Amino acid sequence: MTELRFNPPLSADDPRISEWLDDRLPEAEAVEIARLVAASPELTRMVADLRRQKAALAALPASPPPARFVADVLAALDAAGDMADDDAEVEGEWRRIERERLEEEIAEARDDAAEPVDEPMRHRWPWLALAGALAAGVLAAVVINRPGGMADREVALVAPQQGERSETKRAAAEARQGDTDADQDTWLPERAAAGDAAAADRNAAADKVTGLAAAAPAASAAAQAQGAGVGGGGGGKEPRVRTVSYRIRTAADRQRLESLLAASGRMTMDRANRKLLEKSEGVESLRREAATDGVAKALEAPEAARRRGGPGGPPSERIALTGPADVMARLAAALEAAPATEAEAGDDANQAKYGLPAKPAAPPAAEAPTEITLVIVVVDESGAAVEAEEGRP
Amino acid sequence: VAAAVAGDRQAFAALVERHQARILAFLERLTGCREQARDLAQETFVSAYRKLATFQQRSAFSTWLHRIACNHAASAGRRRRPVVSLDAPPAVGHQAIVPVANIPDASARLEREELARHVAAALQRLDGRYREVVVLSDMQGASYEEIATTLDIPLGTVRSRLHRARLELRRLLTPADRGNP
């Protein structure tokens, strides 16, 4: 995996600064970071603050354990008896919340369906990608374009038409062929991008929303993913492709997306797909990590992305993630449910509904607004090879 | 651990004895409330006992425990309204927060305590996801890999999330008139 490193100037957002503070960087890289920090008064001041902050955190006192804590735990074990498993309860609660949110999102998507669909995909400078393995395709597309708030957001969740499937398969095959043709360290994003752009266009034209009906409840979707994924073709069940476009204009947008992706990854590992991952043992898990890791890196490097964008316009970033159907559904739902940078009424309502404390205001953008369109292609695991490539200018 | 898995209650009690301080401290830092932390720690150990048979020793027992504790803390955060504890640090207005860089050398001890209060208060204002990684890394001393295992997130996400968390904490500790870099 090629990484974009040592592209001065060093951004304050660059996580290598924390890695450097934590002595995690190789010596050569640490020296380079130290040089770049020393060259910038702002970074020098920031690093000094972070050091003090870290020391203060480490020095915070902790309360001593209660004297009878161990005895209390043992008593609780006795009292608990054959009660239902706590973690099962927690998981059940999570599923309920997710299901409710999904249903709300489907309803909202249907409402939004009357609006025209904007396709903001740009793929002049795709730099990060995973070429997904696609065996056959049912296509669902979500286009989210929310530069400023709910009023600007347009969403389309489109059920694939029968005739589209073959085209999707072709696009998938082309993308896969692109991988095959390419060097191990080379991804051909334009080819896959073309496939997805065409898919998104078809979705827009279809203008029919069945939404996340394809995003079935976790259990059935997981079962479907299981069949389609690990089974390598799934006995006639077709994997799904979902394209999500998400416009990022501020650091807060980027931060939100990163957290959503991370959350979807956690769902993958924690719930219905655990067995899927265990069956595929290691390799798929690593691929998934590579993909999400790539997302994080992409999001960490707005400066680099802007540079690649050049003066001709904002750059776009293209990210492909693999994931079974239910994970894709959750990701799509989560993207839709993402709170806007500014507080939204619906967000507060959801917080109240789920008994959560009001969300703090999103941090202000740490940089001038940019307009990076980030395209995420989520494909089902179908057993074919997936390679990740981090950005090439 | 093996003895506890085999059903030895005393062995499990020894595990609780060994790990209680860290788990309690972890949960207290996550929740900002000693009483809630104690309840959650108890739930954590009860869950751990029930799930001992599923512990496959792919990670350290401590990491596994932290993960269970994280799940309980997250679940509690979704079930309950915030609890204001009498022993929680007093709420501090944003303007009153003293920047870490402005702490003078004189009266070092008092000011360290003052800083500790401010940091503790700011920590509670952090987004929960950020608080998790900061507490695990800077207070519990967990490695990035251990954090990734505990939170079940990719290593790259740990890197980015931890750095953002630290920057956000710094912002919270920086008065508005000083501004952000």
Interface residues (C-beta under 8 A of the other chain):
Chain A: A12 D13 D14 P15 I17 S18 E19 D22 R24 E42 L43 R45 M46 A48 D49 L50 R52 Q53 K54 A56 L57 A58 A59 L60 P61 A62 S63 P64 P65 P66 F69 V70 D72 V73 L74 A76 L77 A80 D85 D86 D87 V90 E93 W94 I97 Q255 E258 S259 L261 A262 G265 R266 M269 D270 R288 E289 T292 D293 G294 V295 A296 K297 L299 E300 Y354 G355 L356 P357 P360 P363 A366
Chain B: R9 A13 V16 E17 Q20 A21 L24 A25 E28 R29 R34 A37 R38 A41 Q42 E43 F45 V46 S47 Y49 R50 K51 I68 N71 H72 S75 G77 R78 R79 R80 R81 P82 P99 V100 A101 I103 R112 L115 A116 V119 A120 L123 R125 D127 R129 V134 S137 D138 M139 G141 Y144 L151 D152 I153 P154 L155 G156 T157 R159 S160 R161 L162 H163 R164 R166 L167 E168 L169 R170 R171 L173 T174 N180 P181
